[in-house]
Amino acid sequence: MLDSILSQLTLTAEKLLADPALWLCATLLAYALGMWIYKKSGYKTICTPLLVAIVLLVVTLELTGTDYKTYLNGGQHINFLLGPATVALAVPLYEQRLRLAKMWVALTCGLVAGGTVAIVSAVLIAGVLGASPETMISLAPKSVTVPIAMAVSEHLGGIPALTAALGVVGSLMARGLLGILREKDDAVRGFSIGLAAHGVGTATAFQMNRDTGAFSGLAMGLTGLFTAFAAPFLLPYLLSLFE
């Protein structure tokens, strides 16, 4: 009798863990808890909601023995919203159109230099440390907004999930580095963050102020376009250095 009850409970648990609705709710709950912790911490960077949510979900998946593919059946519904959220950044960007017209030369130079360095430095450092070709490919588009980065990574043979997570690192370092550099201009601060830390960094930029967020959104979109063309061209040469 006891064995029958345990067997039934096991089957119920397995069905529950395979239910996409469970992981959709778990994702929303993890982020809500992350926001609560972030506010309670006094908005400390290390407690950024996305980082907290990632840690909570990873621990939950490990404890329940659930693989990423199963989780994504529910999480993909949130992932779908990344596209519309990225497009919505055009609103604050439009408000800065006159300022952008005066800065387009400087921004273009910064885009090409920053975008190239982001790809080259990530792949070279990973290669020197002994990373696999698949990991190096995943690192190449790390600075691009998540929807574009994951598509580029998958097309080139990388790991999209790894690529998506790397923007968290940039957002954690953004405030500290800009503070050390004593950079005060909102446009420079925002463009630098968006170029290096895609959507996660842009969320951090909007927490600074609306202008910083607008320029971060601009950099995020332009970096995505630049990387989509530059990465396939640069990667074969960079990977050949470690063969």
C-alpha atoms as one frame of an Amber mdcrd trajectory, in Angstrom:
protein
   0.000   0.000   0.000   2.796   2.389   0.971   4.721   1.545  -2.181   1.654
   2.326  -4.263   1.216   5.719  -2.595   4.898   6.595  -3.059   4.739   5.530
  -6.688   1.682   7.706  -7.270   3.350  10.688  -5.567   6.459  10.212  -7.709
   4.405  10.177 -10.902   2.525  13.291  -9.795   5.772  15.096  -9.014   7.251
  14.160 -12.387   4.167  15.448 -14.205   4.262  18.663 -12.182   7.942  19.262
 -12.917   7.298  18.728 -16.631   4.454  21.280 -16.651   5.513  24.492 -18.502
   3.168  26.568 -16.317   5.172  25.603 -13.218   8.427  26.979 -14.620   6.755
  30.095 -15.975   5.436  30.825 -12.480   8.792  29.892 -10.935  10.565  32.399
 -13.190   8.169  35.205 -12.304   8.380  34.355  -8.605  12.195  34.238  -8.692
  12.336  37.684 -10.316   9.794  39.118  -7.862  11.883  37.783  -4.986  14.963
  39.231  -6.654  13.310  42.663  -6.791  12.414  42.404  -3.100  15.979  41.490
  -2.144  17.320  44.273  -4.381  15.192  46.894  -2.625  15.983  45.538   0.838
  19.715  45.648   0.064  19.532  49.353  -0.723  19.851  48.690  -4.465  23.299
  47.118  -4.230  24.599  46.019  -7.627  25.494  42.516  -6.446  21.820  41.986
  -5.600  20.516  42.933  -9.048  17.166  41.119  -9.590  18.234  39.202 -12.685
  21.313  37.768 -10.967  19.282  36.735  -7.925  16.615  35.165 -10.157  19.244
  33.202 -12.104  20.797  31.834  -8.904  17.405  30.868  -7.476  16.312  29.120
 -10.660  19.611  27.262 -11.085  19.428  25.999  -7.502  15.797  24.957  -7.994
  16.576  23.109 -11.224  19.501  21.309  -9.575  17.492  20.293  -6.500  14.596
  18.989  -8.583  16.813  17.338 -11.194  15.102  19.278 -13.998  17.032  19.865
 -17.219  17.211  23.196 -19.024  15.128  21.972 -21.966  12.215  21.152 -19.665
  12.501  24.510 -17.940  12.561  26.356 -21.276   9.150  24.960 -22.185   7.750
  27.434 -19.676  10.500  30.055 -19.627  10.295  30.602 -23.383   7.074  32.580
 -22.929   9.052  35.238 -21.054  11.922  34.925 -23.499   9.464  35.875 -26.267
   8.886  39.254 -24.591  12.544  40.239 -25.034  11.851  41.326 -28.606   8.965
  43.735 -27.855  10.851  45.059 -24.803  13.859  45.864 -26.975  11.699  47.675
 -29.544  10.077  49.714 -26.752  13.470  51.298 -26.056  12.902  53.393 -29.185
  10.630  55.732 -27.175  13.298  57.320 -24.917  15.742  57.136 -27.825  13.417
  59.254 -29.983  13.457  61.903 -27.281  17.235  62.184 -27.737  17.164  62.456
 -31.554  18.549  66.039 -31.718  21.425  65.165 -29.430  22.155  62.025 -31.439
  22.408  64.023 -34.665  25.288  66.020 -33.180  27.161  62.991 -31.843  26.873
  60.456 -34.657  30.582  60.534 -35.619  31.797  59.917 -32.064  29.171  57.239
 -31.492  30.044  55.447 -34.742  33.755  55.372 -33.853  32.916  54.114 -30.385
  30.648  51.425 -31.809  33.242  50.031 -34.229  36.079  50.155 -31.696  34.034
  48.816 -28.792  32.245  46.148 -30.807  35.472  44.826 -32.286  37.310  44.799
 -28.958  34.370  43.020 -27.300  34.527  40.145 -29.794  38.310  39.869 -30.062
  39.111  40.210 -26.357  36.472  37.705 -25.236  37.577  35.013 -27.701  41.318
  35.541 -27.119  41.045  35.475 -23.324  38.877  32.348 -23.444  41.280  30.697
 -25.878  44.334  31.456 -23.724  42.539  29.996 -20.704  41.870  26.783 -22.634
  38.168  27.158 -23.413  36.591  24.929 -26.027  35.766  26.324 -29.499  32.073
  26.097 -28.623  32.595  28.273 -25.530  34.684  30.793 -27.460  31.926  31.096
 -30.057  29.381  31.629 -27.280  31.492  34.453 -25.839  31.872  36.349 -29.113
  28.377  37.944 -29.141  28.240  38.397 -25.348  27.832  42.179 -25.595  24.775
  42.028 -27.845  21.137  42.287 -26.822  19.860  38.830 -25.844  17.532  38.054
 -28.805  20.285  38.871 -31.324  23.104  37.370 -29.245  21.361  34.030 -28.848
  20.544  33.858 -32.566  24.134  34.716 -33.559  25.556  32.237 -31.044  23.289
  29.430 -32.215  24.007  30.160 -35.894  27.759  30.061 -35.294  27.590  26.863
 -33.223  27.795  28.300 -29.713  25.691  27.872 -26.573  22.845  30.451 -26.598
  22.056  30.060 -22.883  25.668  30.829 -21.929  25.721  33.857 -24.214  22.533
  35.248 -22.656  23.853  34.978 -19.102  27.074  36.904 -19.742  25.399  40.321
 -19.834  24.919  40.073 -16.073  28.686  40.454 -15.587  28.729  43.761 -17.452
  25.815  45.149 -15.464  27.512  44.232 -12.180  30.688  46.077 -13.144  29.154
  49.097 -14.880  28.598  51.434 -11.932  31.959  50.670 -10.339  33.987  51.157
 -13.518  32.220  54.373 -14.478  32.797  55.634 -10.957  36.529  54.873 -11.189
  36.709  56.632 -14.566  34.725  59.590 -13.139  32.641  59.794 -16.276  29.678
  62.146 -15.786  28.204  62.509 -19.282  24.944  60.557 -19.550  25.452  59.803
 -23.241  28.938  58.359 -22.739  27.902  56.377 -19.670  24.833  54.957 -21.359
  26.499  54.138 -24.670  29.365  52.375 -22.879  27.008  50.249 -20.802  24.768
  49.310 -23.729  27.755  48.411 -25.879  29.258  46.077 -23.269  26.333  44.647
 -21.332  23.254  44.510 -23.651  19.764  44.314 -22.128  20.803  43.650 -18.550
  23.170  46.599 -18.636  20.503  48.789 -20.227  18.166  48.002 -17.330  20.936
  49.191 -15.005  21.395  52.326 -17.128  17.701  53.208 -16.817  18.065  52.938
 -13.043  20.650  55.738 -13.288  18.388  58.023 -15.323  16.280  58.109 -18.487
  18.949  59.722 -20.695  21.582  57.158 -19.757  19.090  54.398 -20.494  18.223
  55.885 -23.889  21.837  55.920 -25.051  22.372  52.452 -23.644  19.410  51.225
 -25.700  20.904  52.837 -28.813  24.263  51.155 -28.229  22.580  47.827 -27.561
  20.754  47.879 -30.901  23.708  49.125 -32.944  26.082  46.641 -31.306  23.705
  43.854 -32.208  23.714  44.930 -35.852  27.498  45.358 -35.930  28.192  42.015
 -34.236  25.821  40.112 -36.531  28.064  41.122 -39.453  31.469  41.275 -37.727
  31.424  38.071 -35.654  31.136  35.610 -38.588  34.005  37.467 -40.285  36.333
  37.642 -37.247  35.659  34.290 -35.590  37.282  31.941 -38.143  40.546  33.866
 -37.883  40.439  34.056 -34.079  39.617  30.338 -33.699  42.421  29.410 -36.082
  44.927  30.893 -33.605  44.127  28.087 -31.137  44.011  25.096 -33.464
